[in-house]
């Protein structure tokens, strides 16, 4: 019998609460671990302090999300190349199996040019998987701002300001980069209009990490509780449960609208129960 798939909680799932609240919540609700989102909060950047939290609450760190969001571009410095190195070192120190990283932004030219080689080099020298995550196009009018020259250039080229444009290189589909390992995010497939089951199949054995969440195809990233959107969340979970998948499934859901602890706990309990039901082996 194949071992049970471990189910973790992203520390981003308790936002606007902080990292410690995620460890506490994971321990109370029975999650198998957490994914550390490294971002603006000082504690999330302090790997020694995170290690202490892990021991205090008895909750392991299963994965580390590198600081590669637009809002975390200055975390651990402005150069994304050493930041990815540091993320792998953090995972090693915490005993995490995976580092989640987004494809480079197009304006990060030096990083983008050497990204595939850096990822491969890091994986050769570590047991940590560097799992590149699928992303989604940005609405041009939302991303650049209406009326800016970028929008005018888009019109002249025959594009529509409301259409999606990729801010990522070579694209928001990580399979275009031909990496060894991938993270599949089901909110991102919703926003991109991507067939999630097809992407999971194309990732094949390289799919080592799942961000379990949902979406309805809105132009913004939703990260709904799984089962509350249009994505094939059940089918993807069942696909992993029936395979030789040895990675982790992380609930990365938005609970910022919760009015109190009971509501937040309810959303995260529902998410965990969904995962346990459909990932059963």
Buried (B, 14 or more C-beta within 10 A) or exposed (E): EEEEBBBBBBBBBBBEBBBBBBBBBBBBBEBBBBBBBBBEBEEBBBBEBBBEBBEEBEBBBBBBBBBBBEEBBEBBEEEBBEBBBBBBBBBBBBEBBBBBBBBBBBEBEEBBEEBBEBBBEBBEEBEBBBBBBBBBBBBBBEBBEEEBEBBEEBEEEEBEBEEBBBBBBBBBBBBEBEBBBBBBBBBBBBBBEBEBBEBBEEBEEBBBBBBBBBBEEEBEBBBBBBBBBBBBBEEBBBBBBEBEBEBBBBBBBBBEEBEEEEEBBBBBBBBBBBBBEBBEE
